Amino acid sequence: MLWTVAFLVDYGGGRIATAASFGEVRSGAHFAERHGLVLIIVLGESLLSAGAGAGQAVIAWPVLLAAAFGFAATVCLWWLYFVGVAPAAAKVLT
């Protein structure tokens, strides 16, 4: 029930804010920066989840290899967004 209430508040708040601003993004640079901050949190949480999931099994080679590939994939996603996409998105939104 709480998830439903949270969804309705989130969705309804977005609809009300969009209607009040007539769909206009007031600060493109701020919007792009906030999106980047959320992405940092998401990537960090994925690293924490992978580390917690591996637990004490990290001493096994297959688990260590999978953890290394997961870390490398996260770094590549970070690099792809913050070097390639974020500056272009901020420029377009501004």
N, C-alpha and C positions, 0 to 999 in steps of 0.2 A: 504494500500500500504506500509506503514511503517513497519507493522508487517511482511510482505513478505520480505522486504529488511533485516530486523533484522534476520529473519529465515535464509535467504541465507548467510548472513555474518557469523552467528553462525555455521551453518552447513558446509559452505565452508571453514571457518577458521579451524574447527576441522579436516576436510578432508586433508587440506594442511599441518597442523601440524602433523597429523598422517603419511602422506606420507614422510615428511621431517625427521621424527624420526624413520621411518621404523616400527611403531607400538610399539616402546619400551617406557616403562615408565621410565623416567630418575631418579626420586626420589619417591619411593613408600611411604615413610613416609610423604613426603610433600603432595603428592596426597591424602593420607588418612586424613591428618590434614585439608586440604582444604575442603574435603567432609564433615568432621565434622563441620566445620565453616558454611558451607551452610545449614547443617541440623539444627544448632542452630537458624539460621535466619528463616528457614521454620517453626520450632516449635514455635518460638516467634511470628511470623506473624499469626499463627493459633490461638494463645491465644488472640492476639489483635483483630482479626476478630470476634472471639466469644464474646469478651467483648463489642465490638462496636455494634454487632448485637443484643445483649440483651438490650443494652441501659438502659432506665429508667424502663424496665419491670423486672429488677432483683429482685424487692421486692416481686414478685409472687413466691410461692414455687416451681411450676414446672420449671420455668425458672432458679431459683437458683439451683435446683437439677441438671438440665441439664448442667449448667455452672460448677458445682462441678465435674460431671462425665467427662466433656470435659477436665478440668484441670487435673484430675487424669489420664486420658488416655494420655495426653501430657507428663506428668511426667513419666508414664510407658514407653512410646516410647523413651524418652530421656534416661532413665535408661537402657533399653534394648540395645540401640545402644552404648552408651558410656561406659558401663560396660562389655557388652558381645561381641558385634560385632567389635567395633573400634579397640581394642587392637589386636584382631586376624587378622583383615584386614590389619593393619599396619605391622604386623609381616610377613604376607604372601606376601604383596607387596614389602617389603624391601628385 
